[in-house]
Amino acid sequence: METIFDHNITKEESEDICRGFSKREYLDFVDQETSYYDIACLYYHRKNNTMYRKYLDKLSLDMREACIRTLTHP
């Protein structure tokens, strides 16, 4: 399964996005769609709009809307 850990996540990003869990701990509670959600968040915060859209487009409509709401309405 593809995760944020496959995208050169920094310690700070890990703390922000997955509360500092290790990859093993993270894999214990996420499915692929949740992982794509987190990857979209990662690229949003990195201001990489192309990659953000790529992972946002992998989400179901409900998850996509939730992601956009979370990121744009803090």
Buried (B, 14 or more C-beta within 10 A) or exposed (E): EEBBBEBEBEEEBBEBBBEEBEBEEBBEEBEEEBBBBBBBBBBBBBEEEEBBEBBBEBBEEEBBEEBBEEBEEE
